[in-house]
C-alpha cells in the first residue's frame, strides 16, 4: 500500500537529491543504493539531512540515514519521522 504521504515524501526527496545534492540518475528507484547508485557520501548525507529537516520537518539523525541502504528505506524512514506519524 502506498499512502499519499509516501508519494509526497518520495517526490520531495527526489527534488532534494537533484537540487541540493546534484544527483542526476533518472529515474530514482526504491532499490537504488544511496552510496552506490546515487553516489551519496557522508557530506552529502549531512546536507540532505538539513534539507529534509527544513523542507519536510522530519527529525532524523545522521546515523538514521547512514543505516538506510536504499532510497526506498530512506523514504520509509522519513515518512515515519514526519510530525504526527504514528509511532511503531
MMTF fields as JSON, N, C-alpha, C and O atoms, coordinates in Angstrom:
{
  "mmtfVersion": "1.0.0",
  "mmtfProducer": "UNKNOWN",
  "numBonds": 351,
  "numAtoms": 352,
  "numGroups": 88,
  "numChains": 1,
  "numModels": 1,
  "chainsPerModel": [1],
  "groupsPerChain": [88],
  "chainIdList": ["A"],
  "bondAtomList": [4, 2, 8, 6, 12, 10, 16, 14, 20, 18, 24, 22, 28, 26, 32, 30, 36, 34, 40, 38, 44, 42, 48, 46, 52, 50, 56, 54, 60, 58, 64, 62, 68, 66, 72, 70, 76, 74, 80, 78, 84, 82, 88, 86, 92, 90, 96, 94, 100, 98, 104, 102, 108, 106, 112, 110, 116, 114, 120, 118, 124, 122, 128, 126, 132, 130, 136, 134, 140, 138, 144, 142, 148, 146, 152, 150, 156, 154, 160, 158, 164, 162, 168, 166, 172, 170, 176, 174, 180, 178, 184, 182, 188, 186, 192, 190, 196, 194, 200, 198, 204, 202, 208, 206, 212, 210, 216, 214, 220, 218, 224, 222, 228, 226, 232, 230, 236, 234, 240, 238, 244, 242, 248, 246, 252, 250, 256, 254, 260, 258, 264, 262, 268, 266, 272, 270, 276, 274, 280, 278, 284, 282, 288, 286, 292, 290, 296, 294, 300, 298, 304, 302, 308, 306, 312, 310, 316, 314, 320, 318, 324, 322, 328, 326, 332, 330, 336, 334, 340, 338, 344, 342, 348, 346],
  "bondOrderList": [1, 1, 1, 1, 1, 1, 1, 1, 1, 1, 1, 1, 1, 1, 1, 1, 1, 1, 1, 1, 1, 1, 1, 1, 1, 1, 1, 1, 1, 1, 1, 1, 1, 1, 1, 1, 1, 1, 1, 1, 1, 1, 1, 1, 1, 1, 1, 1, 1, 1, 1, 1, 1, 1, 1, 1, 1, 1, 1, 1, 1, 1, 1, 1, 1, 1, 1, 1, 1, 1, 1, 1, 1, 1, 1, 1, 1, 1, 1, 1, 1, 1, 1, 1, 1, 1, 1],
  "groupList": [{"groupName": "UNK", "atomNameList": ["N", "CA", "C", "O"], "elementList": ["N", "C", "C", "O"], "formalChargeList": [0, 0, 0, 0], "bondAtomList": [1, 0, 2, 1, 3, 2], "bondOrderList": [1, 1, 2], "singleLetterCode": "X", "chemCompType": "L-PEPTIDE LINKING"}],
  "groupTypeList": [0, 0, 0, 0, 0, 0, 0, 0, 0, 0, 0, 0, 0, 0, 0, 0, 0, 0, 0, 0, 0, 0, 0, 0, 0, 0, 0, 0, 0, 0, 0, 0, 0, 0, 0, 0, 0, 0, 0, 0, 0, 0, 0, 0, 0, 0, 0, 0, 0, 0, 0, 0, 0, 0, 0, 0, 0, 0, 0, 0, 0, 0, 0, 0, 0, 0, 0, 0, 0, 0, 0, 0, 0, 0, 0, 0, 0, 0, 0, 0, 0, 0, 0, 0, 0, 0, 0, 0],
  "groupIdList": [1, 2, 3, 4, 5, 6, 7, 8, 9, 10, 11, 12, 13, 14, 15, 16, 17, 18, 19, 20, 21, 22, 23, 24, 25, 26, 27, 28, 29, 30, 31, 32, 33, 34, 35, 36, 37, 38, 39, 40, 41, 42, 43, 44, 45, 46, 47, 48, 49, 50, 51, 52, 53, 54, 55, 56, 57, 58, 59, 60, 61, 62, 63, 64, 65, 66, 67, 68, 69, 70, 71, 72, 73, 74, 75, 76, 77, 78, 79, 80, 81, 82, 83, 84, 85, 86, 87, 88],
  "secStructList": [7, 7, 7, 2, 2, 2, 2, 2, 2, 2, 2, 2, 2, 2, 2, 2, 2, 2, 2, 6, 6, 7, 7, 7, 7, 1, 1, 7, 7, 6, 6, 7, 5, 6, 6, 6, 6, 1, 7, 7, 7, 2, 2, 2, 2, 2, 2, 2, 2, 2, 2, 2, 2, 2, 2, 2, 7, 7, 7, 7, 7, 2, 2, 2, 2, 2, 6, 7, 7, 5, 2, 2, 2, 2, 2, 2, 2, 2, 2, 2, 2, 1, 6, 6, 7, 7, 7, 7],
  "xCoordList": [0.843, 0.0, 0.887, 1.819, 0.598, 1.347, 0.433, -0.588, 0.805, -0.016, 0.334, 1.372, -0.558, -0.293, 0.972, 1.755, 1.178, 2.401, 3.634, 4.604, 3.605, 4.76, 5.048, 6.203, 4.015, 4.191, 4.759, 5.681, 4.216, 4.673, 6.12, 6.931, 6.438, 7.802, 8.775, 9.855, 8.407, 9.281, 9.592, 10.751, 8.569, 8.765, 9.641, 10.513, 9.415, 10.217, 11.665, 12.586, 11.868, 13.242, 13.978, 15.16, 13.297, 13.928, 14.308, 15.392, 13.429, 13.736, 14.953, 15.801, 15.045, 16.213, 17.472, 18.51, 17.386, 18.551, 19.039, 20.243, 18.126, 18.509, 19.002, 20.052, 18.252, 18.544, 19.72, 20.587, 19.751, 20.766, 22.013, 23.122, 21.822, 22.939, 23.374, 24.304, 22.708, 23.085, 23.098, 23.923, 22.178, 22.025, 21.329, 20.294, 21.904, 21.35, 20.659, 20.024, 20.762, 20.148, 18.647, 17.978, 18.136, 16.721, 16.213, 16.75, 15.209, 14.515, 15.259, 16.111, 14.93, 15.432, 14.446, 13.249, 14.961, 14.129, 14.291, 15.304, 13.29, 13.345, 14.532, 15.063, 14.956, 16.07, 17.44, 18.446, 17.501, 18.791, 19.538, 18.99, 20.797, 21.633, 22.042, 22.433, 21.946, 22.272, 23.724, 24.016, 24.633, 26.049, 26.483, 27.261, 26.009, 26.439, 25.767, 26.418, 24.461, 23.722, 23.557, 23.604, 23.365, 23.113, 24.355, 24.34, 25.43, 26.709, 26.794, 27.623, 25.948, 25.985, 27.135, 27.5, 27.693, 28.738, 28.331, 27.247, 29.182, 28.853, 28.524, 27.599, 29.262, 28.999, 27.641, 26.885, 27.326, 26.018, 24.889, 23.856, 25.098, 24.068, 23.809, 22.658, 24.857, 24.694, 23.902, 23.023, 24.208, 23.482, 22.028, 21.116, 21.822, 20.465, 19.659, 18.459, 20.308, 19.642, 19.073, 17.933, 19.868, 19.409, 18.22, 17.229, 18.322, 17.231, 15.958, 14.863, 16.095, 14.918, 14.255, 13.028, 15.068, 14.509, 13.793, 12.697, 14.412, 13.827, 12.573, 11.581, 12.617, 11.532, 10.43, 9.263, 10.787, 9.799, 9.468, 8.512, 10.258, 10.095, 10.255, 9.661, 11.06, 11.355, 12.613, 13.658, 12.511, 13.644, 14.355, 13.84, 15.551, 16.356, 17.778, 18.182, 18.522, 19.944, 20.746, 20.24, 21.982, 22.886, 22.952, 22.936, 23.027, 23.113, 21.864, 21.963, 20.691, 19.451, 19.58, 19.23, 20.08, 20.18, 21.271, 21.089, 22.401, 23.506, 23.052, 23.531, 22.137, 21.66, 20.72, 20.402, 20.273, 19.447, 20.366, 21.272, 20.131, 20.946, 20.383, 21.136, 19.062, 18.428, 17.541, 17.204, 17.18, 16.285, 14.927, 14.345, 14.421, 13.143, 13.171, 12.198, 14.283, 14.42, 14.414, 13.828, 15.063, 15.084, 13.676, 13.285, 12.921, 11.545, 10.738, 10.058, 10.812, 10.055, 10.498, 9.669, 11.795, 12.312, 11.753, 11.291, 11.797, 11.318, 9.817, 9.363, 9.044, 7.598, 7.339, 6.453, 8.106, 7.901, 8.331, 7.912, 9.167, 9.674, 8.893, 9.21, 7.886, 7.093, 6.319, 5.903, 6.126, 5.303, 3.922, 3.285, 3.484, 2.176, 2.159, 1.107, 3.317, 3.37, 3.133, 3.594, 2.416, 2.142, 3.427, 4.197, 3.661, 4.847, 4.634, 3.547, 5.712, 5.616, 5.758, 5.704],
  "yCoordList": [-1.182, 0.0, 1.244, 1.349, 2.165, 3.414, 4.545, 4.818, 5.191, 6.291, 7.583, 7.69, 8.563, 9.879, 10.473, 11.108, 10.267, 10.759, 10.171, 10.884, 8.872, 8.209, 8.772, 9.037, 8.955, 9.503, 10.915, 11.257, 11.732, 13.111, 13.156, 13.927, 12.334, 12.3, 11.839, 12.412, 10.814, 10.323, 11.456, 11.666, 12.18, 13.282, 14.378, 14.917, 14.706, 15.749, 15.303, 16.106, 14.029, 13.539, 13.534, 13.873, 13.155, 13.208, 14.65, 14.901, 15.595, 17.013, 17.455, 18.187, 17.017, 17.347, 16.733, 17.391, 15.483, 14.833, 15.622, 15.804, 16.084, 16.808, 18.228, 18.644, 18.952, 20.371, 20.58, 21.415, 19.835, 20.054, 19.195, 19.614, 17.987, 17.032, 16.724, 15.946, 17.326, 17.224, 15.789, 15.435, 14.968, 13.597, 13.691, 14.344, 13.032, 13.116, 11.834, 11.828, 10.757, 9.489, 9.694, 10.277, 9.206, 9.363, 8.102, 7.704, 7.479, 7.82, 7.298, 6.416, 7.851, 7.328, 6.248, 6.503, 5.042, 3.883, 3.525, 3.853, 2.85, 2.454, 1.557, 1.612, 0.736, -0.176, 0.419, -0.285, 1.69, 2.354, 2.492, 2.966, 2.071, 2.215, 3.675, 4.326, 4.177, 5.584, 5.885, 6.896, 5.019, 5.289, 4.827, 5.519, 3.694, 3.158, 3.827, 4.519, 3.624, 4.115, 5.636, 6.264, 6.216, 7.659, 8.467, 9.695, 7.788, 8.451, 9.313, 10.221, 9.045, 9.863, 9.449, 8.276, 10.44, 10.19, 10.906, 11.484, 10.867, 11.437, 12.928, 13.398, 13.663, 15.1, 15.34, 16.208, 14.568, 14.695, 14.386, 15.057, 13.366, 12.974, 14.103, 14.364, 14.769, 15.891, 17.025, 17.612, 17.329, 18.377, 17.967, 18.769, 16.72, 16.212, 16.211, 16.489, 15.901, 15.878, 17.253, 17.366, 18.292, 19.662, 19.995, 20.564, 19.642, 19.922, 19.177, 19.732, 17.923, 17.152, 17.778, 17.833, 18.245, 18.882, 20.176, 20.44, 20.988, 22.277, 22.121, 22.819, 21.213, 21.114, 20.145, 20.361, 19.087, 18.069, 18.058, 17.41, 18.776, 18.809, 17.428, 17.126, 16.598, 15.259, 15.351, 15.803, 14.931, 14.993, 13.644, 12.639, 13.651, 12.443, 12.736, 13.893, 11.682, 11.839, 11.387, 10.681, 11.801, 11.364, 9.84, 9.218, 9.245, 7.783, 7.106, 6.053, 7.696, 7.137, 6.974, 5.932, 8.005, 7.986, 7.03, 6.302, 7.025, 6.131, 4.673, 3.848, 4.354, 2.978, 2.565, 1.383, 3.513, 3.197, 2.811, 3.563, 1.656, 1.218, 1.723, 2.032, 1.804, 2.143, 3.383, 3.833, 3.912, 5.063, 4.712, 5.525, 3.523, 3.098, 3.064, 3.446, 2.609, 2.608, 4.04, 4.316, 4.944, 6.349, 6.943, 7.667, 6.638, 7.137, 6.664, 7.462, 5.369, 4.827, 5.472, 5.764, 5.69, 6.327, 7.739, 8.119, 8.508, 9.891, 9.928, 10.739, 9.068, 9.022, 8.751, 9.361, 7.839, 7.501, 8.632, 8.675, 9.55, 10.649, 11.947, 12.956, 11.931, 13.138, 13.501, 12.622, 14.793, 15.199, 14.547, 14.576, 13.975, 13.339, 11.907, 11.268, 11.381, 9.98, 9.083, 9.368, 8.006, 7.058, 6.377, 5.927, 6.298, 5.611, 4.124, 3.61, 3.428, 1.972, 1.327, 0.102],
  "zCoordList": [0.0, 0.0, 0.0, 0.798, -0.88, -0.954, -0.512, -1.145, 0.566, 1.075, 0.35, -0.303, 0.481, -0.103, 0.49, -0.217, 1.802, 2.441, 1.785, 1.531, 1.507, 0.903, -0.48, -0.813, -1.286, -2.634, -2.553, -3.293, -1.661, -1.496, -0.999, -1.512, -0.005, 0.534, -0.538, -0.68, -1.292, -2.361, -3.339, -3.696, -3.769, -4.722, -4.123, -4.803, -2.864, -2.225, -2.033, -2.183, -1.704, -1.554, -2.888, -2.943, -3.955, -5.28, -5.602, -6.128, -5.293, -5.535, -4.725, -5.234, -3.473, -2.643, -3.241, -3.31, -3.671, -4.283, -5.489, -5.668, -6.303, -7.523, -7.215, -7.704, -6.417, -6.171, -5.222, -5.482, -4.138, -3.102, -3.294, -2.962, -3.833, -3.894, -5.321, -5.535, -6.292, -7.703, -8.225, -9.067, -7.719, -8.222, -9.573, -9.703, -10.582, -11.928, -12.378, -13.432, -11.618, -12.014, -12.191, -11.338, -13.312, -13.602, -14.284, -15.317, -13.737, -12.5, -11.277, -11.384, -10.124, -8.854, -8.423, -8.291, -8.205, -7.861, -6.393, -5.775, -5.837, -4.431, -4.113, -3.003, -5.061, -4.78, -5.103, -5.016, -5.471, -5.705, -4.387, -3.392, -4.397, -3.205, -3.059, -4.028, -1.829, -1.59, -1.93, -2.568, -1.51, -1.76, -3.144, -3.8, -3.599, -4.881, -6.061, -6.843, -6.194, -7.356, -7.368, -8.426, -6.187, -6.119, -5.769, -5.853, -5.377, -5.147, -3.902, -3.836, -2.912, -1.698, -0.794, -0.715, -0.115, 0.881, 2.164, 2.24, 3.151, 4.459, 4.371, 5.035, 3.568, 3.424, 2.768, 3.205, 1.709, 1.061, 2.031, 2.038, 2.844, 3.802, 4.792, 5.144, 5.242, 6.175, 5.523, 6.154, 4.278, 3.551, 3.357, 3.557, 2.969, 2.774, 4.053, 4.038, 5.156, 6.46, 6.798, 7.247, 6.581, 6.842, 5.936, 6.392, 4.667, 3.729, 4.121, 4.03, 4.557, 4.98, 6.198, 6.288, 7.129, 8.326, 7.964, 8.458, 7.098, 6.728, 5.872, 6.086, 4.909, 3.939, 4.344, 4.015, 5.051, 5.412, 6.899, 7.325, 7.682, 9.143, 9.762, 10.797, 9.12, 9.633, 10.491, 10.023, 11.727, 12.643, 12.618, 13.107, 12.035, 11.882, 12.318, 12.435, 12.555, 12.842, 11.627, 10.754, 11.592, 10.533, 10.527, 9.465, 11.707, 11.817, 11.263, 10.634, 11.488, 10.931, 9.422, 8.866, 8.773, 7.315, 6.859, 5.883, 7.552, 7.191, 7.238, 6.459, 8.143, 8.275, 7.146, 7.015, 6.334, 5.165, 4.013, 3.654, 3.447, 2.316, 0.99, 0.066, 0.903, -0.37, -0.249, 0.846, -1.403, -1.439, -0.83, -0.112, -1.107, -0.536, 0.981, 1.631, 1.549, 3.008, 3.539, 4.587, 2.817, 3.225, 3.199, 4.115, 2.153, 2.06, 3.268, 3.911, 3.576, 4.714, 6.028, 6.89, 6.177, 7.39, 7.539, 8.615, 6.464, 6.524, 6.8, 7.607, 6.148, 6.402, 7.88, 8.478, 8.467, 9.884, 10.818, 11.974, 10.319, 11.147, 10.961, 11.593, 10.108, 9.889, 11.146, 11.901, 11.371, 12.518, 12.416, 11.363, 13.497, 13.523, 13.037, 13.042, 12.611, 12.176, 13.378, 14.483, 13.152, 14.24, 14.653, 13.805, 15.938, 16.453, 16.351, 16.613, 15.96, 15.842, 17.188, 17.295]
}
